[in-house]
């Protein structure tokens, strides 16, 4: 029978083993941090001008109305002191704070504070309510900064929100009841496992803290993601062109060419068979080509959007025509690739090239006059920082773009995963979408600056025209039949912004759809799931609000509706075509070789 001494010895042995692991991990942590090559300092925060302007606005308000400023400060001080006194009394009684402390609680319904201890334990209750008081005080102070223009106000609100989220008590071990309970339950094992996760992430990312969102060992390209059969039938320095194996005996005469965004990998459209748009298109009887973009390194520093158009779009269209023997193709562009497809169509119109029968755009922006949630990152201080970064590195490293996107949803994409991994010691989930999300791509330096300066800041494509490939291109030059698929809750390419640009095209054959959900789920929305519906309206009024008011909500995926539209522009049925021909031998099985290159930091 085990004695109490035996139990104590076992606990001591575990403690000693854990301490040895911590010592080893600490050495690895230091080594990992020494490998870090941080981005340009300007990318770590906004110019101090933003805060100087905010301070000036606050000081001016104080001078003009000191009573109001004092009232705000006294209110904050009063709440904090009263809260402290209530907490003292509650601690003495061993009880939580009284219900009155919940007045104006901005944390009500916040899932970060779902542990009952936040409401039942005096210590955690005090911390939670003081955080709520601080949160409101900061938000009220920002709201009172009246002498700022709209962009500076939006930036101040964004970065203030980042500070509020960063300082949440859930982000610190000593004030996170979930992490503390787990540490006690596991006798500290969860903390050691969390440190191992942290060190592993730092080592995998050259000292940068990039939180793994999924178990990367659970997926392998071509095995359980990106498994639709096909062959790489063409390759150049910019892309591999994949032709997919037909799944029907006959196919529509006109082939389809999809251009996915090069910010990420193409297999978001082919994660698994049940939600693969690529597989679904082939099942409907189409000859399908998909571009897989190269993941650039420093040798691509001088590659511009022009090169993506000439060596990507125009080349892929040319080769798809050559392989199928057709004079025209139908095209699809997703996100930035949809933006660039617009410019490609304008260029082809200038050159008298009639190779495009129709174009479909997935969440594609063309009019950047309203920059939405990206306002904080599209001002000169950040863009100057990006320009400095790409001048030094040759590329915009993928983790910088990924970090920017994550900060738009910091609690869900940064802090929550970090808490789960580093404090709780949990293994990230095996989730294919998150695997894809972490498999980012670098961006060529010249292309990045061109996109940010000419498209995002100058909005040249819809104003004076953008200089590209030896021509001045304008959105009104787009005249082929077009359909736009946008997403209702998309925060990257907001549907109303997409609509504004869509109306400025010169096409007389236009269809616009709004899918429910966001930038990814609204597009990767197979009919079999019956998860999200969509809105359709044949009329195209001058404003997005008017369009939505007249739109009809329809159940189910937009995919069949798009396919009906596409079918009318795809010609009669012909015998199915196997990938390639004598001039285009198979170079590699799908998903190809370019997609396998991981972005380096």
N, C-alpha and C positions, 0 to 999 in steps of 0.2 A: 504494500500500500504506500502511495506517495505521501511524503510528509510535507509540512509547511516549508521546511528548509529546502526540500527538493524543488518546490515551486519557486522559491526565491532564487535558487541557483539557476533554474531555467530562465527566469526573467533577466537575471544578470548576464547570462550567456547571450540572450537575444540583444540586450542593450549593448554589450561589447561588440557583437557582430555588426549591429547597426552603426555604432560609432566608427568602426573600421571602414564600413562602406561610405559613411559621410566623409571621412578623411580622404579616401580615394576619389570620391566624386568632387570634392572641393578642389583637388589638384587638377582634375579634368576641366572643371569649370574655369579655372584661371587660364589654362591653356587654350580653351575654346575662345575666351574673350580676347586673348592676344591676337587671334586670327582675324578679328573684326576689321573690316574696311568700311567705316561709316559713310553714309551719303553726305552730300553737301550740307553744311550747317543750316542753310536757308530752308531746307526741307523738313527740319525738325520743329518748326513753329513759324508763325507769321512774323512779318516785319514789326519791330517795336513801334512803328508809326501807328499801328492799329490801337495799341494800348495807350499811346501818348494822346491820340485824338480822343479816346474814351475818357481818359483822365481829365483832359481839357474840357470836355463836355460836362463832366461831373462837377468840376470846379466852377464852371460858368453857372451851372444850375444852382450851386451852393451860394454863389455871390448874389444871384438874382432872387433867390427864394431860400434863404438860410433856414427859415422855420420848417420848411418841408423836409430839408435834408436832416435837420436835427430830429424831426419827428420820426423819420425812417430809422435813424440810428438808435434812438431811444426805444422804438418799438422792438428792434432786434435785440438790444441789450436787455430790455425788460423780459422778452420771451426767454432768452437764454438764462437769466438769473432765476426767473420763476421756475423754469424747467429744472435748473440745478437744485433748487430748494425742494421741489416736488420729488426729485430723484433721491435726495438725501433722506427724506421722510420714508420713501418707499423702500430704500435699502435698509433702513433701520427696522422696518416691519417685515423685510424679506418678501415684499410684494411688488408687482409691476406698477408702472405709472398709472395714475387715474385715467379714465377714459377721456377726460377733458383735454389731455395732451394730444388727442387725435384730431383736434380742430384744424381744418385746412391741411390735412395730411396729404402731401403730394406723392406719397409712396403707397397710397392705397391701391391694392391690386398689383403692385410691383412684385414679380415672381422672385426677384433676388431676396426678398424678405419673407419668403413663405414659411420658413422654419418657425414653429410655434414659440420658440424661445425669444424671438424678437418682441413678442407681446407679453410673455409670461415671466421672463427673467428680468429682474430690475436692472442689471448691468447692461444687457443687450437692448432692453427697452429704452434706456437713457441714451445709448449711442445712436439708436435708430432715430429717435425723435430729435436729437440735436442735429443730426445730419439733415433731417427734413427742414429744420429751422434754417440751417446754413444754406441749403439749396434754394429756399424761397428768397432769402436775403440777396443772394447773388443774382438770381433771375430778376428780382425787382430792381436792383441797382442797374443791371444791363438795360432793362426796359426804360429806365429814366434817362439814359444817355441820348438826348434829343438832338444834339448838334452834329449828328453823323449822317452821311449820305446812306442810301439804302444798302449799298454793297458793304460799306464798313460796318453798318449795324448788323447785317446778316453774318458777317465774319465774327464780330464780337459775340453774338449769340452762340455761334457754332463753337468757338473756342472756349467760351465760358461753360457750355454744356459738356465739353470734353473734360474740363477741370472737375466739374461736378461728378461726372461718371468715374473719373480716375480716383477721386477721393472717397468713393463709396466704402463704407466699413466692410462690405463683403469682400473687398479686394485685399484685405490684410488678415493674416492668420489669427492674430490676437482678438480680432473683432468679427470673426466669421464662425458662428456656432456650428455650422455644418462641418467645416474643416476640423474644428476642435473636437467635436464628437467622434469623427472618424479617426483622429489621431489617438484618442483614448481607447476606442474599440479595438484598434489594431496595434496597440502598444507602440505607437510611433512609426510603424511600418509604412503607413500611408505617406508620411512626410519624407521618408527616405525614398520611397517609390516616386514621389513627386519631384524630388531633387534629381533623381535619375532621368525622369522625363524632361526636366528643364535642361540638364546637361546634354542629353541626346539631341534636343532641338537646337541648342546653340552649336553643337558640333556639326550637325547636318546643314547648318546655314551660316557657316563661317563667322560665328560669334554674334549673329543677329538674332534677336528674340522673335522668331516667327513661330507662333503656336501651331502645332500640328492639329488639324481639325478632324483627321480621320486616321485609321490604322492603314498606313500605306502598304504594309506587307500583305494586306488582304486582297490586293488587286494587281492584275498583270494585264497589260495591253495585249489584245488579241486572244486572251484566255477567258476572262470574265467581264471585261469591258472592251468596247470597240471590236466586236466579234463578227459583224456583218461581213460576208465573204466578198472579196473583190481583189483587184490587182492595181499596183502602181504602174501606170502605162506611160508616164512621162515624168521627167525630173529636170529641173534647172536649179540655179542658185537660190531662187526665191520660194519654190514650192515643189511638192509632188502632186501629181494629178492622179487620183484614184478613180477607176471605173468599177462599179459594183456589179457583181454577178446577177443576172436576171433571175427572178423567181417565178416568172410567168412565161408561157410559150410565145406570147406576142407582146409587143411593147408599142407605145405611141411613137410615131415617126420622129417627132422633134425631141431631142435629148434635153435633160435638165442639168445645169451646172450650178453647184452651190459654193458660195464664197463665205466661209465662216470668219469670225474675227481673228486677227493674229495676236490679239492681246492674250487670248487663251487658246487651247487646243481644240481641234474640230470635233473631237469625239463627245462633246456635250450632246451632239445630235445622234450619238450611237452608244449610249451608256450600256444598255442591255436590250435584249430583243423586244421585251414588252413595252418599252417606251422609246424605242429607236425611230426617229423620224426618217433616217436613212433607210432602214429596213422597210418601213411602212411605204415609202415612195416607190421602192422597187416592187413591193407587193401589189401596188396599184397599176403596174405595167408601164414603167418608165425606164429608159436608159439613163442612169444617174452617174454623174461625175461630181466628185467633191475635191476641193483644193485643201491640201494639208500644207500649211505655211512652214517655212524654215524657222527654227528658233535661233535668232541671230546672236552672234558674238561680236567682239570689238571690230572684226574685219568688215562688218556691215555698217560702220559708223556713218558713211556717206550715202547710204541708201535712203532714197526719198519716197514719198507717196507716188511720185512719177514712176519709180521702178516697180512698185507694187502693181500699178496699172499696166505698164508695158510688159513686164516679165511675168506678171501674175494673171490679171484679168484677161488681157487681150491674148496672151499666149494660151491660157487654158481654153478660151473660147475657140481659138484657131485649131488647137489639137483635138478638141471634142468634135468639131466639124469634120476634121480630116478623118478621124477614126470611124465616125458614123456615116460619112458621105453626105451630110446635110448642109444646107446653106444657112440655116438659122438654129439658134438654141434658145431655150428659156432659162432665165437666170434667177438666182436667189442670193441676197446679201444680208448678213446678220450683223447688227450693231455697227461698229466702225467699218466693217466690210460692206454694209448697206450704204453708209455714207459715201464710201469710195466707189461703190457701184453706180451711184448717182453721177459722180464725176466722170466715170468711165463712159456712161451712156451719153453724157454731154460731149465728151471728146469724140466718140464714134459718130455722133450727129455732125460735128464739125468736119469730120473726115469723110462723111458720106458712107460710112460703114453700116450696112443694114443687117448685121449678123444676129441682132437680138430681136426675138419675136415678142417677148414679154419679160418683165422684171418684177420680182416680189421682194419686199423689204421687211425684215424682222427687226423691230425696235430700232429703227435707223433715224438718227437725227441729221438734219441738214441746216436748220435755222438755229443758230446758237445765241440769238439775241437775249434769251432768258436762260441763264446758266444753271438755274435751279440749285440743287444741293451742292453743286460743284463750285459755286461762287467763291468759297474760302480758298480753293486751290487753283483758281484760274486768274488770279491777280498777278501783277508783275513780280512781286517778291518771290512767290513760289515758282513761277515760270522761269524767272532768272536763276533760281536755285536748280531747277531741272536742267536748264541750259548749261550751267556750270558742271553739273553731274555728268551729262552726256559728253561734254567736251573732254572730261577727264577719263571716262570709262569707255566711250564709244557707243554705249547703249544705255537706255534706261532700264536698270535691273528690275526684274519682275517683282521682287519683294517690295520695291518702292510703290509700284502701282497697286499691288495687293494690299499693302498697308494703308494706302489712301482709301481704297474701297472699303476696307474693314472699319476705318474710323467713322464712316458714314453710319455704321451700325455697330458701334464699339462694344456695347454690352453683350450682344449676341455673338460677335465674331472675334472679339479679343478677350474681354475680361471673363466671361462665362467659361469659354474653353480653357483659359489659363487657370482659373480656379479649379476646374474639374481635373486638369492634368497635373498642375504643380502643387496644389494644396491637398487635393483629395487622393492623388496618386493613381488616378484611373487611366486605363488605356483608352485612347480615342476610339470612337465607334467605327465600325466597318461600313462606311456609307459612300457609295460610288460618286454621288454628286459632290461631296466634300473632297473626295480624292481628286476629281477633275479640277475643283476649285483651287487646290494646292499645287496643281501641275501647270504653273504659269509660264509665260514666255517673256523674253526680253524684247525691247523695242529699239530699232535702229535710232541712233542719235539725231540724224538730220530729219528723219520722218517724224520723230516725236516733237521737235521744235516747230516744224512746219505745221503739224496738226494743231498744236496749242496756239501758235501765233496767228496763222492765217485763217484757220477754221473757227476755233473757239473764241479767240479774242477779237479778231477783225471781222469775223463772220462774212468773209469775202465771197463765198460761194453764192450767197443770196443777196449780196449788196452790189459791189462793183464788179464781181467776177474774180475767180482765182486763177493765177498763172500756173499752168500744169501741162507738161508734155508739149511745150511749144505753142499752146493755145490759151486763150482766156475763156474759162468755162463758167457757165452760169446755170443755175437750177432750171431756168425756163427752157434750156436746151434739151431737157429730158422730155421726149415726146412719145415714147413707145407705151403700149398698154402696161399699167402698173397696178399692183395691189400692195397695200401696207398693212402689216399685222403689228399692232402695238399692244401694250399690256397695262391694265387698269392701275395697278399699284407699283409700276416700274419707277424706281427712284433714280435710275441711271439715264434712261431715255424716256422721259415722261411723255405720256401719250399725247397730251395737248401740245407739247412742243413739236412732236413728230407731225401732228396734224397741220400745224402752222407752216412747216416746210413743205409738206405734201401738197398743200394748196398752191404753192408757188411754182410747181412743175408746169411744163407746157403740154403735158399729156391730155388728150381728150377722152381717154378710156381709163378711168381711175376708180378703184375700189378701196375702201378704208374699213378696217375692222379693229375693234378693241377687245382683246381677250381678258378674261378675269385673271387675277394673280399678277406675278411680277416678271422681272426681266428674263428669268430662266423658266420657272414653272409655267408661265403663261404661254411660252413657246413649246416647251417639251411637255405637251398636254395630249397624250394619245386618246383616241376615241374610246378604247377599251376601259379606261379608268373612270370615265363619266364624272370627272372631278370638277372641272371648271367650264363655265359657259363663255359666251362672248356676246358682243353688241354689234349690230350691223345697221347701216343706214345708207340707202342708195343716193340720197341727197348729200351735197357737200356745201353746207352753209358757210358763212364767213368765219364763224367762231366755233371752237371745239365744244363749248357749252351748248350752243344751238344744235350741233351735230348730235350730241349725247341726248338732248331733250327729245329729238325726233327718232332716236335709234330704238330698235327692238332687241330685247334680251332673248337669246336663244340658248337652249340647253345643249350641253355636250361640247366637244372639241371643235375648234374652227378648222381642223385639218380637212374633213370631207368637203366643207364649203370651198376651201381653197382649191382642192383637187378638182372640183366641178368647174371652177373658173379656169384652172390650168388646162384641163382636158380640152376645152374649146379652142385652145391656142396651141395644141400639140399634134394636130394632124391625125391621119388614119393609123390603124394598127398595122405593124409589120412584124416579121419574124424577130424573135428576141436576139440581141447581139451579145456575144460573149466579150469579155474585156480584151481590148487591144486589137491589133492586126499585124500584118507582116512588117509594117514600118514602126509599130509600137509594141514590141515584145514586153512581156511581164517582167518588171524590174524587181518587184518584191510583193508579197501578199499584203493585203490590207491588214492593219492600218498604216503600213509603210514604215519608213525609217526615220523621217524627219520628226514625227510625232514622239519618238522615243527619247529624243535629246532633252535632258532636263536643263532648266535655266540655272546658270551658276550665279553666285552672289559675289 
